[in-house]
Amino acid sequence: EKEKKKRYRNDPTKIQNWQYDEKNDVFTDYQGIEFHFKNYSIRHDQYGQERKFKVYQAVDYFEDPVRQALAQTPSGRQRQVSINNNWLYFKNYARVQLQSDEGKKIYGQRKIEVEPVFADVKAHLRFTRFSVRGLDKVNIEVGLVLMAMNMIKWAREKAH
């Protein structure tokens, strides 16, 4: 949803809005600084999942001190950007699926099936925040709230 907004599409700081030369594998930012492929990088997130990146580094502009300053970080190192092509592929795949007719229909059902449950919990039970900390305690509290909602539904059915 955020990527559809004009402000996001026109934001020159977003890498998606930079020019990309596929033949030479070079990104050019909004200030004209070129980023050439440097190396591959593998990182592990907090869950131990492996993520692969392509690292691009800004070109040295020794002859032009103004452009050289734009190509460096405030600490004096060359600027770098990391691109996760696997993440971009799946993000684009999800975008295509959501924009299809079937995807729009399924996403539209979310407003009918899921959202009212949370609205009922907030409105009828006045449950707007947890009173405990810790995942186990929160799971128990959610279970109690959902059990209360089911009991309310059961009582309504019995009354009719």
N, CA, C and O atoms as a DFTB+ gen file, in Angstrom:
640 C
 N C O
     1  1       0.821      -1.187       0.000
     2  2       0.000       0.000       0.000
     3  2       0.871       1.260       0.000
     4  3       0.566       2.237      -0.684
     5  1       1.947       1.225       0.768
     6  2       2.818       2.399       0.856
     7  2       3.476       2.694      -0.491
     8  3       3.654       3.854      -0.862
     9  1       3.834       1.633      -1.219
    10  2       4.532       1.821      -2.491
    11  2       3.636       2.413      -3.565
    12  3       4.145       2.917      -4.567
    13  1       2.324       2.370      -3.395
    14  2       1.405       2.943      -4.365
    15  2       1.326       4.462      -4.252
    16  3       0.918       5.134      -5.199
    17  1       1.706       4.994      -3.120
    18  2       1.560       6.431      -2.871
    19  2       2.559       7.233      -3.713
    20  3       3.691       6.804      -3.939
    21  1       2.120       8.380      -4.160
    22  2       2.934       9.252      -4.996
    23  2       4.201       9.689      -4.265
    24  3       5.273       9.794      -4.860
    25  1       4.058       9.941      -2.971
    26  2       5.206      10.388      -2.187
    27  2       6.314       9.337      -2.180
    28  3       7.492       9.686      -2.253
    29  1       5.954       8.060      -2.094
    30  2       6.934       6.976      -2.094
    31  2       7.563       6.825      -3.484
    32  3       8.779       6.678      -3.610
    33  1       6.725       6.863      -4.521
    34  2       7.228       6.671      -5.886
    35  2       8.136       7.809      -6.328
    36  3       8.984       7.613      -7.198
    37  1       7.977       8.987      -5.750
    38  2       8.806      10.140      -6.128
    39  2       9.934      10.410      -5.142
    40  3      10.667      11.386      -5.306
    41  1      10.093       9.570      -4.124
    42  2      11.133       9.765      -3.120
    43  2      12.487       9.370      -3.717
    44  3      12.720       8.192      -3.986
    45  1      13.371      10.334      -3.925
    46  2      14.650      10.027      -4.581
    47  2      15.599       9.214      -3.704
    48  3      16.583       8.679      -4.214
    49  1      15.339       9.105      -2.419
    50  2      16.239       8.351      -1.551
    51  2      15.962       6.849      -1.589
    52  3      16.783       6.072      -1.102
    53  1      14.839       6.420      -2.148
    54  2      14.498       5.004      -2.234
    55  2      15.261       4.361      -3.388
    56  3      15.268       4.878      -4.505
    57  1      15.893       3.245      -3.112
    58  2      16.694       2.560      -4.136
    59  2      15.820       2.123      -5.310
    60  3      16.295       2.074      -6.445
    61  1      14.555       1.807      -5.054
    62  2      13.654       1.404      -6.121
    63  2      13.456       2.520      -7.144
    64  3      13.086       2.254      -8.288
    65  1      13.699       3.763      -6.741
    66  2      13.516       4.904      -7.635
    67  2      14.814       5.340      -8.315
    68  3      14.818       6.299      -9.087
    69  1      15.903       4.648      -8.035
    70  2      17.173       4.967      -8.682
    71  2      17.197       4.350     -10.073
    72  3      16.439       3.426     -10.370
    73  1      18.079       4.873     -10.921
    74  2      18.270       4.300     -12.250
    75  2      19.152       3.059     -12.122
    76  3      20.106       3.039     -11.344
    77  1      18.819       2.027     -12.897
    78  2      19.595       0.796     -12.858
    79  2      19.993       0.410     -14.267
    80  3      19.140       0.290     -15.147
    81  1      21.286       0.215     -14.485
    82  2      21.822      -0.235     -15.763
    83  2      22.059      -1.735     -15.634
    84  3      23.047      -2.173     -15.044
    85  1      21.132      -2.516     -16.198
    86  2      21.197      -3.968     -16.048
    87  2      22.415      -4.562     -16.745
    88  3      22.996      -5.538     -16.269
    89  1      22.794      -3.977     -17.863
    90  2      23.932      -4.494     -18.633
    91  2      25.226      -4.418     -17.826
    92  3      26.003      -5.373     -17.803
    93  1      25.458      -3.287     -17.165
    94  2      26.689      -3.085     -16.398
    95  2      26.516      -3.353     -14.904
    96  3      27.484      -3.282     -14.146
    97  1      25.284      -3.661     -14.474
    98  2      24.974      -3.913     -13.069
    99  2      25.393      -2.718     -12.196
   100  3      26.167      -2.858     -11.250
   101  1      24.854      -1.541     -12.547
   102  2      25.210      -0.292     -11.869
   103  2      23.934       0.464     -11.499
   104  3      23.038       0.644     -12.324
   105  1      23.872       0.903     -10.239
   106  2      22.801       1.780      -9.778
   107  2      23.320       3.209      -9.801
   108  3      24.494       3.452      -9.520
   109  1      22.441       4.165     -10.136
   110  2      22.785       5.584     -10.092
   111  2      21.742       6.278      -9.231
   112  3      20.549       6.227      -9.528
   113  1      22.197       6.932      -8.154
   114  2      21.240       7.586      -7.259
   115  2      20.801       8.924      -7.826
   116  3      21.238       9.327      -8.904
   117  1      19.942       9.602      -7.099
   118  2      19.354      10.863      -7.572
   119  2      20.363      11.992      -7.674
   120  3      20.093      13.005      -8.319
   121  1      21.533      11.835      -7.042
   122  2      22.573      12.860      -7.116
   123  2      23.609      12.542      -8.194
   124  3      24.584      13.275      -8.359
   125  1      23.395      11.449      -8.923
   126  2      24.305      11.067      -9.997
   127  2      25.482      10.220      -9.540
   128  3      26.412       9.998     -10.316
   129  1      25.467       9.748      -8.318
   130  2      26.547       8.906      -7.801
   131  2      26.286       7.474      -8.250
   132  3      25.196       6.941      -8.044
   133  1      27.292       6.853      -8.864
   134  2      27.161       5.481      -9.349
   135  2      27.593       4.488      -8.282
   136  3      28.569       4.701      -7.563
   137  1      26.843       3.402      -8.201
   138  2      27.139       2.316      -7.274
   139  2      27.392       1.057      -8.096
   140  3      26.487       0.539      -8.751
   141  1      28.634       0.571      -8.054
   142  2      29.018      -0.622      -8.801
   143  2      29.008      -1.831      -7.873
   144  3      29.215      -1.717      -6.665
   145  1      28.758      -3.004      -8.480
   146  2      28.738      -4.238      -7.709
   147  2      30.090      -4.450      -7.042
   148  3      31.134      -4.329      -7.684
   149  1      30.064      -4.769      -5.745
   150  2      31.295      -4.990      -4.993
   151  2      31.463      -6.464      -4.638
   152  3      32.475      -7.076      -4.982
   153  1      30.469      -7.039      -3.947
   154  2      30.573      -8.437      -3.540
   155  2      29.216      -8.970      -3.109
   156  3      28.238      -8.231      -2.999
   157  1      29.187     -10.268      -2.872
   158  2      28.012     -10.913      -2.288
   159  2      28.202     -10.973      -0.789
   160  3      29.324     -11.098      -0.300
   161  1      27.106     -10.883      -0.064
   162  2      27.174     -10.913       1.385
   163  2      26.069     -11.831       1.910
   164  3      24.965     -11.865       1.367
   165  1      26.380     -12.566       2.963
   166  2      25.396     -13.420       3.612
   167  2      25.264     -12.967       5.054
   168  3      26.257     -12.847       5.771
   169  1      24.031     -12.717       5.473
   170  2      23.765     -12.317       6.850
   171  2      22.760     -13.277       7.455
   172  3      21.962     -13.892       6.748
   173  1      22.809     -13.394       8.758
   174  2      21.842     -14.222       9.478
   175  2      21.030     -13.307      10.384
   176  3      21.580     -12.487      11.118
   177  1      19.700     -13.463      10.318
   178  2      18.860     -12.641      11.170
   179  2      18.780     -13.248      12.567
   180  3      19.417     -14.264      12.846
   181  1      18.003     -12.629      13.431
   182  2      17.930     -13.066      14.825
   183  2      17.336     -14.455      14.982
   184  3      17.475     -15.072      16.038
   185  1      16.670     -14.960      13.936
   186  2      16.075     -16.286      13.995
   187  2      16.959     -17.347      13.343
   188  3      16.584     -18.517      13.270
   189  1      18.137     -16.930      12.871
   190  2      19.065     -17.866      12.255
   191  2      18.843     -18.065      10.766
   192  3      19.514     -18.892      10.148
   193  1      17.907     -17.317      10.173
   194  2      17.656     -17.447       8.744
   195  2      18.766     -16.762       7.953
   196  3      19.231     -15.684       8.321
   197  1      19.178     -17.396       6.873
   198  2      20.242     -16.858       6.036
   199  2      19.642     -15.946       4.972
   200  3      18.686     -16.317       4.292
   201  1      20.211     -14.754       4.835
   202  2      19.771     -13.806       3.820
   203  2      20.962     -13.424       2.954
   204  3      22.028     -13.082       3.467
   205  1      20.777     -13.482       1.637
   206  2      21.863     -13.199       0.695
   207  2      21.652     -11.829       0.071
   208  3      20.549     -11.492      -0.361
   209  1      22.717     -11.048       0.028
   210  2      22.669      -9.687      -0.500
   211  2      23.723      -9.496      -1.574
   212  3      24.757     -10.165      -1.584
   213  1      23.436      -8.564      -2.480
   214  2      24.444      -8.055      -3.396
   215  2      24.808      -6.673      -2.878
   216  3      23.938      -5.822      -2.695
   217  1      26.079      -6.455      -2.645
   218  2      26.543      -5.184      -2.089
   219  2      27.094      -4.330      -3.229
   220  3      27.906      -4.788      -4.033
   221  1      26.637      -3.087      -3.281
   222  2      27.104      -2.116      -4.270
   223  2      27.793      -0.984      -3.529
   224  3      27.330      -0.541      -2.477
   225  1      28.908      -0.519      -4.091
   226  2      29.674       0.545      -3.442
   227  2      29.797       1.733      -4.386
   228  3      29.933       1.572      -5.599
   229  1      29.747       2.925      -3.809
   230  2      29.858       4.154      -4.591
   231  2      31.257       4.260      -5.197
   232  3      32.246       3.839      -4.596
   233  1      31.318       4.826      -6.388
   234  2      32.572       5.015      -7.107
   235  2      33.362       6.141      -6.456
   236  3      32.777       7.088      -5.930
   237  1      34.689       6.043      -6.489
   238  2      35.544       7.133      -6.009
   239  2      35.579       8.240      -7.060
   240  3      35.829       7.978      -8.236
   241  1      35.330       9.465      -6.635
   242  2      35.382      10.629      -7.513
   243  2      36.525      11.524      -7.037
   244  3      36.292      12.602      -6.491
   245  1      37.750      11.071      -7.247
   246  2      38.910      11.804      -6.746
   247  2      39.051      13.184      -7.370
   248  3      39.505      14.121      -6.714
   249  1      38.659      13.314      -8.645
   250  2      38.849      14.582      -9.344
   251  2      37.834      15.638      -8.936
   252  3      38.073      16.825      -9.162
   253  1      36.729      15.255      -8.352
   254  2      35.673      16.198      -7.997
   255  2      35.363      16.070      -6.499
   256  3      34.679      15.127      -6.101
   257  1      35.847      16.988      -5.670
   258  2      35.646      16.865      -4.229
   259  2      34.175      16.932      -3.795
   260  3      33.807      16.337      -2.782
   261  1      33.336      17.644      -4.544
   262  2      31.919      17.732      -4.191
   263  2      31.248      16.372      -4.384
   264  3      30.526      15.894      -3.509
   265  1      31.495      15.759      -5.538
   266  2      30.920      14.436      -5.800
   267  2      31.529      13.379      -4.884
   268  3      30.847      12.438      -4.479
   269  1      32.804      13.531      -4.560
   270  2      33.445      12.584      -3.645
   271  2      32.790      12.655      -2.262
   272  3      32.613      11.631      -1.603
   273  1      32.436      13.848      -1.832
   274  2      31.759      14.003      -0.539
   275  2      30.378      13.351      -0.565
   276  3      29.943      12.785       0.438
   277  1      29.684      13.426      -1.705
   278  2      28.372      12.788      -1.833
   279  2      28.486      11.259      -1.860
   280  3      27.546      10.555      -1.490
   281  1      29.632      10.758      -2.298
   282  2      29.842       9.312      -2.400
   283  2      30.331       8.702      -1.092
   284  3      30.528       7.491      -1.000
   285  1      30.525       9.548      -0.079
   286  2      31.039       9.045       1.196
   287  2      30.023       9.261       2.317
   288  3      29.147      10.122       2.237
   289  1      30.173       8.450       3.360
   290  2      29.371       8.624       4.569
   291  2      29.980       9.769       5.382
   292  3      31.092      10.201       5.082
   293  1      29.292      10.259       6.382
   294  2      29.867      11.325       7.215
   295  2      31.184      10.923       7.882
   296  3      32.008      11.782       8.195
   297  1      31.384       9.610       8.100
   298  2      32.635       9.164       8.721
   299  2      33.773       9.020       7.712
   300  3      34.905       8.740       8.104
   301  1      33.490       9.208       6.406
   302  2      34.545       9.192       5.398
   303  2      34.669       7.900       4.612
   304  3      35.540       7.799       3.747
   305  1      33.825       6.901       4.881
   306  2      33.876       5.656       4.112
   307  2      32.996       5.781       2.872
   308  3      32.077       6.599       2.837
   309  1      33.281       4.970       1.858
   310  2      32.457       4.976       0.657
   311  2      31.071       4.425       0.993
   312  3      30.948       3.432       1.711
   313  1      30.031       5.074       0.470
   314  2      28.657       4.617       0.701
   315  2      28.436       3.257       0.055
   316  3      28.999       2.951      -0.996
   317  1      27.607       2.449       0.705
   318  2      27.259       1.138       0.180
   319  2      25.757       0.928       0.311
   320  3      25.115       1.455       1.219
   321  1      25.214       0.149      -0.614
   322  2      23.826      -0.291      -0.519
   323  2      23.796      -1.793      -0.712
   324  3      24.581      -2.344      -1.483
   325  1      22.888      -2.456      -0.008
   326  2      22.739      -3.904      -0.109
   327  2      21.372      -4.211      -0.693
   328  3      20.360      -3.658      -0.264
   329  1      21.354      -5.097      -1.673
   330  2      20.119      -5.472      -2.351
   331  2      19.869      -6.957      -2.116
   332  3      20.735      -7.788      -2.386
   333  1      18.685      -7.285      -1.613
   334  2      18.290      -8.674      -1.404
   335  2      17.341      -9.049      -2.543
   336  3      16.138      -8.802      -2.468
   337  1      17.898      -9.648      -3.597
   338  2      17.100      -9.965      -4.780
   339  2      16.025     -11.003      -4.500
   340  3      14.963     -10.962      -5.122
   341  1      16.267     -11.918      -3.595
   342  2      15.273     -12.926      -3.250
   343  2      14.049     -12.253      -2.618
   344  3      12.912     -12.580      -2.958
   345  1      14.286     -11.313      -1.698
   346  2      13.199     -10.587      -1.063
   347  2      12.437      -9.755      -2.091
   348  3      11.208      -9.706      -2.055
   349  1      13.160      -9.094      -3.018
   350  2      12.508      -8.289      -4.047
   351  2      11.647      -9.150      -4.960
   352  3      10.570      -8.727      -5.381
   353  1      12.119     -10.367      -5.270
   354  2      11.354     -11.283      -6.125
   355  2      10.025     -11.643      -5.454
   356  3       8.968     -11.550      -6.079
   357  1      10.078     -12.055      -4.184
   358  2       8.864     -12.467      -3.501
   359  2       7.938     -11.280      -3.215
   360  3       6.717     -11.435      -3.198
   361  1       8.512     -10.106      -2.993
   362  2       7.694      -8.915      -2.790
   363  2       6.921      -8.584      -4.070
   364  3       5.737      -8.251      -4.019
   365  1       7.592      -8.677      -5.201
   366  2       6.939      -8.427      -6.482
   367  2       5.894      -9.507      -6.768
   368  3       4.818      -9.202      -7.281
   369  1       6.199     -10.765      -6.440
   370  2       5.254     -11.860      -6.629
   371  2       3.987     -11.612      -5.807
   372  3       2.877     -11.793      -6.307
   373  1       4.150     -11.202      -4.561
   374  2       3.000     -10.913      -3.701
   375  2       2.201      -9.739      -4.261
   376  3       0.970      -9.753      -4.220
   377  1       2.890      -8.726      -4.783
   378  2       2.203      -7.565      -5.354
   379  2       1.344      -7.985      -6.544
   380  3       0.195      -7.560      -6.664
   381  1       1.902      -8.820      -7.423
   382  2       1.155      -9.294      -8.584
   383  2      -0.055     -10.113      -8.142
   384  3      -1.143      -9.961      -8.697
   385  1       0.130     -10.983      -7.145
   386  2      -0.969     -11.805      -6.653
   387  2      -2.074     -10.944      -6.043
   388  3      -3.255     -11.211      -6.265
   389  1      -1.707      -9.917      -5.278
   390  2      -2.708      -9.055      -4.648
   391  2      -3.452      -8.189      -5.660
   392  3      -4.606      -7.826      -5.434
   393  1      -2.802      -7.857      -6.772
   394  2      -3.436      -7.003      -7.764
   395  2      -4.275      -7.787      -8.762
   396  3      -4.996      -7.195      -9.566
   397  1      -4.190      -9.111      -8.720
   398  2      -5.022      -9.920      -9.601
   399  2      -6.472      -9.859      -9.110
   400  3      -6.737      -9.455      -7.978
   401  1      -7.400     -10.264      -9.970
   402  2      -8.817     -10.230      -9.590
   403  2      -9.093     -11.141      -8.399
   404  3      -9.820     -10.769      -7.478
   405  1      -8.505     -12.342      -8.425
   406  2      -8.720     -13.277      -7.318
   407  2      -8.092     -12.754      -6.025
   408  3      -8.668     -12.899      -4.946
   409  1      -6.898     -12.140      -6.139
   410  2      -6.226     -11.589      -4.968
   411  2      -7.016     -10.460      -4.333
   412  3      -7.101     -10.362      -3.109
   413  1      -7.595      -9.606      -5.169
   414  2      -8.420      -8.508      -4.639
   415  2      -9.641      -9.052      -3.916
   416  3     -10.057      -8.518      -2.888
   417  1     -10.212     -10.118      -4.462
   418  2     -11.384     -10.720      -3.844
   419  2     -11.035     -11.312      -2.477
   420  3     -11.767     -11.118      -1.506
   421  1      -9.915     -12.033      -2.409
   422  2      -9.495     -12.653      -1.145
   423  2      -9.141     -11.581      -0.122
   424  3      -9.533     -11.682       1.041
   425  1      -8.403     -10.556      -0.541
   426  2      -8.017      -9.483       0.377
   427  2      -9.244      -8.729       0.879
   428  3      -9.291      -8.297       2.030
   429  1     -10.237      -8.576       0.002
   430  2     -11.473      -7.910       0.407
   431  2     -12.228      -8.693       1.468
   432  3     -12.911      -8.101       2.304
   433  1     -12.115     -10.026       1.449
   434  2     -12.771     -10.858       2.452
   435  2     -12.202     -10.613       3.844
   436  3     -12.894     -10.820       4.841
   437  1     -10.956     -10.178       3.921
   438  2     -10.305      -9.935       5.215
   439  2     -11.112      -8.930       6.029
   440  3     -11.252      -9.071       7.244
   441  1     -11.629      -7.935       5.364
   442  2     -12.396      -6.898       6.057
   443  2     -13.701      -7.450       6.616
   444  3     -14.247      -6.923       7.585
   445  1     -14.191      -8.512       5.997
   446  2     -15.460      -9.099       6.428
   447  2     -15.227     -10.157       7.501
   448  3     -15.988     -10.245       8.465
   449  1     -14.173     -10.965       7.334
   450  2     -13.979     -12.117       8.208
   451  2     -13.118     -11.838       9.436
   452  3     -13.408     -12.363      10.511
   453  1     -12.081     -11.038       9.310
   454  2     -11.105     -10.900      10.384
   455  2     -11.307      -9.626      11.201
   456  3     -11.362      -9.681      12.430
   457  1     -11.415      -8.513      10.549
   458  2     -11.462      -7.227      11.239
   459  2     -12.614      -7.095      12.234
   460  3     -12.406      -6.548      13.317
   461  1     -13.824      -7.574      11.916
   462  2     -14.925      -7.426      12.886
   463  2     -14.661      -8.122      14.218
   464  3     -15.143      -7.675      15.259
   465  1     -13.895      -9.216      14.189
   466  2     -13.608      -9.923      15.440
   467  2     -12.828      -9.010      16.375
   468  3     -13.154      -8.906      17.557
   469  1     -11.802      -8.350      15.852
   470  2     -11.008      -7.446      16.678
   471  2     -11.824      -6.237      17.113
   472  3     -11.664      -5.738      18.227
   473  1     -12.696      -5.772      16.233
   474  2     -13.553      -4.640      16.596
   475  2     -14.495      -5.027      17.735
   476  3     -14.716      -4.238      18.653
   477  1     -15.050      -6.238      17.677
   478  2     -15.938      -6.703      18.749
   479  2     -15.186      -6.829      20.069
   480  3     -15.698      -6.440      21.119
   481  1     -13.984      -7.367      20.016
   482  2     -13.190      -7.524      21.235
   483  2     -12.928      -6.161      21.867
   484  3     -13.012      -6.004      23.085
   485  1     -12.611      -5.184      21.032
   486  2     -12.327      -3.848      21.560
   487  2     -13.598      -3.149      22.048
   488  3     -13.592      -2.508      23.098
   489  1     -14.686      -3.274      21.287
   490  2     -15.897      -2.527      21.617
   491  2     -16.693      -3.174      22.746
   492  3     -17.088      -2.492      23.692
   493  1     -16.933      -4.478      22.658
   494  2     -17.815      -5.126      23.623
   495  2     -17.108      -5.538      24.906
   496  3     -17.686      -5.451      25.990
   497  1     -15.876      -5.980      24.792
   498  2     -15.147      -6.390      25.994
   499  2     -14.211      -5.300      26.512
   500  3     -13.595      -5.448      27.568
   501  1     -14.113      -4.216      25.766
   502  2     -13.216      -3.107      26.105
   503  2     -11.777      -3.587      26.343
   504  3     -11.082      -3.112      27.241
   505  1     -11.363      -4.534      25.516
   506  2     -10.013      -5.084      25.606
   507  2      -9.155      -4.365      24.577
   508  3      -9.175      -4.711      23.396
   509  1      -8.399      -3.361      25.025
   510  2      -7.580      -2.580      24.102
   511  2      -6.085      -2.740      24.336
   512  3      -5.275      -2.331      23.504
   513  1      -5.717      -3.336      25.472
   514  2      -4.298      -3.580      25.728
   515  2      -4.141      -4.734      26.702
   516  3      -5.047      -5.069      27.465
   517  1      -2.965      -5.326      26.648
   518  2      -2.696      -6.455      27.530
   519  2      -2.319      -5.954      28.917
   520  3      -1.733      -4.882      29.069
   521  1      -2.661      -6.737      29.912
   522  2      -2.340      -6.351      31.286
   523  2      -1.152      -7.143      31.830
   524  3      -0.784      -6.991      32.995
   525  1      -0.552      -7.985      30.989
   526  2       0.586      -8.809      31.408
   527  2       1.732      -8.639      30.421
   528  3       1.576      -8.059      29.347
   529  1       2.877      -9.157      30.814
   530  2       4.048      -9.142      29.929
   531  2       4.554     -10.562      29.769
   532  3       4.376     -11.403      30.650
   533  1       5.175     -10.813      28.652
   534  2       5.713     -12.138      28.381
   535  2       4.803     -12.894      27.426
   536  3       3.579     -12.829      27.533
   537  1       5.415     -13.610      26.493
   538  2       4.658     -14.291      25.446
   539  2       3.695     -15.332      26.012
   540  3       2.551     -15.413      25.565
   541  1       4.129     -16.114      26.970
   542  2       3.246     -17.141      27.543
   543  2       2.030     -16.516      28.222
   544  3       0.907     -16.988      28.047
   545  1       2.252     -15.472      28.985
   546  2       1.144     -14.815      29.687
   547  2       0.191     -14.135      28.702
   548  3      -1.025     -14.152      28.892
   549  1       0.749     -13.542      27.655
   550  2      -0.079     -12.892      26.637
   551  2      -0.931     -13.935      25.913
   552  3      -2.107     -13.698      25.637
   553  1      -0.333     -15.092      25.606
   554  2      -1.101     -16.166      24.962
   555  2      -2.274     -16.606      25.844
   556  3      -3.371     -16.845      25.339
   557  1      -2.053     -16.712      27.127
   558  2      -3.132     -17.094      28.050
   559  2      -4.220     -16.024      28.064
   560  3      -5.409     -16.341      28.030
   561  1      -3.807     -14.747      28.113
   562  2      -4.794     -13.666      28.152
   563  2      -5.602     -13.608      26.854
   564  3      -6.811     -13.380      26.893
   565  1      -4.954     -13.808      25.712
   566  2      -5.681     -13.837      24.436
   567  2      -6.667     -14.999      24.440
   568  3      -7.806     -14.855      23.996
   569  1      -6.227     -16.149      24.941
   570  2      -7.122     -17.299      25.023
   571  2      -8.348     -17.005      25.855
   572  3      -9.457     -17.388      25.480
   573  1      -8.172     -16.334      26.976
   574  2      -9.312     -15.982      27.832
   575  2     -10.263     -15.019      27.130
   576  3     -11.482     -15.161      27.226
   577  1      -9.707     -14.048      26.431
   578  2     -10.538     -13.070      25.722
   579  2     -11.338     -13.759      24.622
   580  3     -12.537     -13.517      24.479
   581  1     -10.681     -14.613      23.848
   582  2     -11.390     -15.306      22.764
   583  2     -12.423     -16.280      23.321
   584  3     -13.487     -16.465      22.729
   585  1     -12.114     -16.902      24.454
   586  2     -13.088     -17.785      25.093
   587  2     -14.309     -16.982      25.545
   588  3     -15.441     -17.445      25.406
   589  1     -14.085     -15.796      26.078
   590  2     -15.194     -14.931      26.489
   591  2     -16.048     -14.541      25.277
   592  3     -17.276     -14.521      25.365
   593  1     -15.405     -14.234      24.157
   594  2     -16.152     -13.891      22.942
   595  2     -16.990     -15.075      22.478
   596  3     -18.141     -14.903      22.078
   597  1     -16.421     -16.275      22.531
   598  2     -17.175     -17.469      22.124
   599  2     -18.353     -17.730      23.056
   600  3     -19.416     -18.164      22.612
   601  1     -18.164     -17.467      24.337
   602  2     -19.264     -17.655      25.289
   603  2     -20.387     -16.649      25.035
   604  3     -21.565     -16.979      25.174
   605  1     -20.020     -15.426      24.663
   606  2     -21.031     -14.412      24.336
   607  2     -21.817     -14.855      23.112
   608  3     -23.044     -14.751      23.094
   609  1     -21.119     -15.352      22.082
   610  2     -21.801     -15.843      20.881
   611  2     -22.726     -17.008      21.225
   612  3     -23.853     -17.071      20.735
   613  1     -22.256     -17.930      22.065
   614  2     -23.036     -19.106      22.462
   615  2     -24.295     -18.672      23.214
   616  3     -25.380     -19.211      22.991
   617  1     -24.137     -17.695      24.103
   618  2     -25.285     -17.198      24.868
   619  2     -26.308     -16.535      23.958
   620  3     -27.511     -16.670      24.179
   621  1     -25.847     -15.823      22.938
   622  2     -26.779     -15.192      21.990
   623  2     -27.569     -16.244      21.223
   624  3     -28.774     -16.099      21.014
   625  1     -26.879     -17.304      20.804
   626  2     -27.561     -18.371      20.061
   627  2     -28.582     -19.076      20.947
   628  3     -29.667     -19.423      20.480
   629  1     -28.258     -19.290      22.199
   630  2     -29.188     -19.966      23.115
   631  2     -30.399     -19.097      23.412
   632  3     -31.489     -19.618      23.649
   633  1     -30.226     -17.778      23.404
   634  2     -31.326     -16.863      23.697
   635  2     -32.355     -16.860      22.566
   636  3     -33.524     -16.551      22.800
   637  1     -31.947     -17.192      21.376
   638  2     -32.874     -17.166      20.212
   639  2     -33.552     -18.444      20.101
   640  3     -34.367     -18.635      19.199
